[in-house]
């Protein structure tokens, strides 16, 4: 079994242990990974009683579902190159009761993942707070590794973003500025290297159904969308009329396998299967499990 501390802290120094460009920068053919989101221990009880702020005092169902998902992932053949969990790891917000216990129980469940499958963590609003601060970001990094970073697998560049800094960075503007500078540098590198793939993970989607939709709890403000889409387009991501250039969780639980073939990977939150240029991303967990 992988050491517990190591498996939760492979993201450090804005990179990911074992997935550097030197180790994984060369394209060698198709591979797949597993995307999951929102294990959110404590949500089901809170939602059932209609008190999402204070009602999450039970999470046995979430632990059971997480363990069932892990069992399915461990049975996949061949094993996925990695498994990414796109935010809202637990339900208890920073500074609230049950947070430490929920985190402990989630980590205990995740340690049952086959150690040959690296775990990649993406921060969500329940992990950092709807308005994150320097302290909540520090606490998250202490528990789960860096809040944003990049890594390479099989010639594909993956970018993990902290979408809460796009949503509301009023309590930590300096962190938002650093994040923006890092993202611009990463996208410039992707453009210069002419990456065959660029895949972006974040918790809150740019938009749900349409670029022109109004801002609400489930998306980012339109000026932010425009800025990010411009950066992604400059780096070579295309066809925004039909797809969203990120793999997002939409604040809801899901577990999806993705097969990366060629081109630039992208998925709409509502799409199960699509082909964009030479990219094919298929929802096939049922067939593989």
N, C-alpha and C positions, 0 to 999 in steps of 0.2 A: 504494500500500500504506500502510495506517495505520502511523504511527510505533509501533515495537515497545513503547516505554515506555508510551505513552498507552493502547494497547489492553489492557494488563494492569493499568492503574491508574485505570480510570474510576470505580471505587468508592473514594471518599475523603470524609472528613467525614461519614460515615454516610449518604451519598447517592450517586447515580450520575450521572455527567456526561451531559447530554442527556436524562435521564429524570426531570425534576423535576415537581412537581405543577402548576407554572405552565405548563410545556411540554406535559404529557401527562395532566393531571388530568381532562379531559373525555371522557366515553364517546361514541364515534363509531361503534360497531358492532363486530361480531365481528372477531377477529384471531387469529393463532396464533404460538406460539413453539416452539422445540426444546429439549427437556430431554435431557441426557446425564449420565453419571456414571461415575466410577472408570476413567479412562484408565489410571491406576496403572502407569506404566512400571516394569517390573522384576518384576511379580507373576507372570507366566506361567512364567518360568524358575524362580523361587523355589518356586512351587506344584508344578511338575513334578518337582523334585528333593526335595521334602518339607522344604525349609528356608526358611520364609517370613521368618525373621529375617535371614539372611545370604546367601541364594542369589540375590538379584536383580541379578546382574552382567550380564545381557543384556536388552535390551528392543526389539530390532528388530521383533518381531511386534506389540507394542503401538503402536509408531510407525506401522507399516503400517496397522493397523486404524483408528487415529485419522485418518490421511490419507484412508482410504476413506470414513469417516464424514463428514469435511469435504467431500469431493467430492460426496457425496449431498446434504448440506445446501446446498451452493452451487448445486445444480441445481434446488432447489425453486422453484416459481413459484406465487404471488408469494413473495418472500423472507420468511422469518420475521422478526418484529419484533426478536427477540434469540435467542441461544442460551445456555442456562444449563448449567454443568457442576457437578454436585452432589457435589463432594468426592472425596478420594483422587486428586488430580491425578497424583501419583507414588507409588511404593511405598516408597522409602527413607525411613525415619523421620528426624525431626530429629536432627542430630548424627551420622548414619551415613554410611558410604561410598556413593558413587555418587549421592548426593542432588543435588549441583550439576550433574552431567552429565545426569541424568534430567530435571531442570527445564529445562536448556538445550535438550535435544532436544524436549521437549514444546512449549516456546515456539516453536521453529523450525517445528514442524508446525502449530501453531495460527495462525501468521501467514499461513497459506494460506486461512484463512476469509475469505470475501468481506467487505471492510471495511465494507460497508453492514449487516452483521449484528453488532451489539455482542455481546461476550462477557461473561457474568456468571459469576463464580466463587464457589463455596460451599466453605468449608473442611471437611475431613474429618479423621479421626483420623491418617491417614498424613501429612497436611499439618501438623498441630499437635502430634502425639504423643497417645497414649492418655490421658496426664495432662499437659495443656498447661501451659506456664509463661508468664510475662510475656515472656520472651525468645523462645520459639517463636512466640508470637502476633505479636510485633514482626517477626520474620524473615519470617513468612508475609505480613504486610501490606506489607513491603518488596518482596516478589516478586510478589504478586497483588492488592494493594489491600486495603481494609478487610475484616475477618473477619465483620462483620455490618453491615447497612445496609438502607435501604428505597429504593424507586424506583417511579415511576408509568409505565405504558404504556397509552395508550388508555382512560384512566379507571379503570384497575385498579391497586390498591395491592399491590405485591409486597414481601414481607419476607424478607430473607436472614438466617438465624440461624446462630450458632456452636454447634452441638449438642455439641461437646466440653465446653463449659462446663456443660452440663446433665449430661453423663456423669461427669466427674470434674474438679472445679475446685479440688481440695485444694491445688494449688501456686500458685493465683492467685485466691483468693476475692474479691479486690477487683474483678477483671475480671468475674467472674460477677455481682456486685452491680450493676455498671454496665450490664451487658447486660440484666439483669432490669428495671432502671429504664427503660432505653431501650425495651424491648419493651412495657412497660405504657403508656408514653407513646404509642407508635405505635398500639397497639390502641385506646387512648382516642380518639385522633384519628380512627381508622377508624370507630369507633362514632358519634362526633359528626358526621362528614361523611356518615354513612350510605352508605358505599362500596358500590357495586354489586357489586364483587368484592374479596375479600382472598385472596391466594395466598401461601403460606408455603413457603420452600425451606429444607431442612436435610439434613444427611448421615445422621445416625442417626435412624431412625423412632421415634416414641413407642412403637409396638408393631407386631408383624408380623402376627399373626393375630387376637389378642383383647386387649382392654384388660386382662383379668385374668391374662394370661400372666406367667410368672416372668421376672425380669430376667436378661439374659445379654448377651453381646458385641454382639448385633444390635439391641438396643432400649434404652430408657431405663427407669430405676426407676419403679415404680408411683406413688410419691408425686410424682415429677416429672411423670409423665403427667397425674396428676390436677390438679396446679397449672396446667399449660399448657393442658389441655383447658378448665379453668374460665375462663382468660383468653380463649381463643379463643371460647368460647360467649358470654361477655359482650360480645364484639365483634360477635357476630351469626352465627358459624359454627354449623351445625346438624348433626343426624342422625349422631351419633357411633356409633350402633349399627351402622351400615352402612359408614361411611367413616372414613378418617383425614384430619384437617384439614390435611395438609401434603403437599407433593410431596417425596418422600424417595428416597434412592438404595438403601437396604437393603444397603449395602456391596457392591454388585454392579454390573457394567457394564451400561448400557442406553442406548438412544437412542430417544427418543419425541417425537413432535410432539403438541402440545396445542392445541386450538382453544377459545378462551374466548368464550362467548356471553353469558350473563347469569346473575346470582345470585352465589354465593360459590363459587369454584373449590376442589375438593378431589379427592383421588385416593387410593384404597387402593393399597399397594404391589403387590397381586396382581391388581388390576382392569385389564382392557384397555378396557372401555367401560362407562359408567354415565350415568345421568341423575339429578341430585339437584335437586329443585325445578326451577329454570329453567336449571341449569348442565349443560353437556354437555362432557365432556372425552374426546376420542377418541384411541385409539392408532391412528394412521393413517400412520405413516412409510413403510410398505411401499407404500401407494397413491400417496403424494406423491413418493417418491424416483424 
